[in-house]
Each structure stands twice: as structure tokens, then as C-alpha cells.
């Protein structure tokens, strides 16, 4: 995450991708924040950040960032309280003259991520325990990621990108025996007509 994006997120008070802390005094709350950002409930799929040394309004808290503090923050990911272990980077940055520690958190590929056995999520500006339905959504996201590549949902795909001609000429002959295709041609033609109709409607 480069300086420009960090600077933008520092002052973006409405973003659900950022947390601001004056200090690192409350380690338990920080771990809950790490857990919530790793769970990425909104499904942004983007790296999020916790700023240490920044006030709620984005102004500088004038905190001195030491090597000891950075080591303590980095150790939070693998001290056994957050499982599965989140992927994060801890950096000291100078943003517009303000010294900060930035904890950059990757969205987990294996949600739900739990702190001391409890799942935490970010909803708007709040971090709270996940509801049963939210935890189920996170579990389904993990299961979708465990499927073989060709069975995973393509989140950004649109109907306009669906190539019926490619399916007919390349995919079906390789995936299905020719005699089966011949026996089921009528049914297949009906399915392809339905797909074309859907693609035309967008």
C-alpha cells in the first residue's frame, strides 16, 4: 500500500477499510480490529489498514513510533489468539509530517477469522461480533475458495462476457462425449437458446 493511498485512507472518515487509534494501549481491541478487517465482511477484496498514532478525525496524535512498538504490533498476528493466522504487514510511515504505525491487513482466504474463538466483523464504523448469518456468509466464502478453479464463482463476470459460441465449439466437445451430445441435442439446443436469450437481455 503506497503513501498516496495511505494518506487518502487516513482522512476518509466514511471508509469501512480503515481504523484509527491514538495509541496501541488496548491490545485486545487492536486484535479485534485485525480480525474484523481480515474477515472483510463487505467483500471488498482489498487490503485494509489500522493507523496507530491517528485521531478519529484523521489528525496526528503525535505518537512516537519505536521499533519496540512495531515488533509488538507485528507479533499480534501469530501469538495464537487470532486464528487462522491473518496476513498483515506493520510499517512505520510519515504521512504529511505525522509519524504513524500502519497495520496493513489482507482479506483472509479462509474466513471466518476468530479472536479468542469469536468472529469479529466491521459494519460501517463499528467492529462487533458476527451474527450467525454473517458467520455463515464468511464460511460459504471460504468453501467457494476451496473449490477447483473451474467451479469457483467469477464475481466480476457479466452476461455480456459469456461466449456461447466458445462453449459450443470448444468446451462441450471436450467435456461431453459426442454420442451423448447427439442424443441430447434437442435438450441442449433448448438450453443454449435460453442462454442466448439471457445474454441478449444483459
Order of alpha helices (4+ residues) and beta strands (2+ residues): alpha-beta-alpha-beta-alpha-beta-beta-beta-beta-beta-beta-alpha-alpha-alpha-alpha
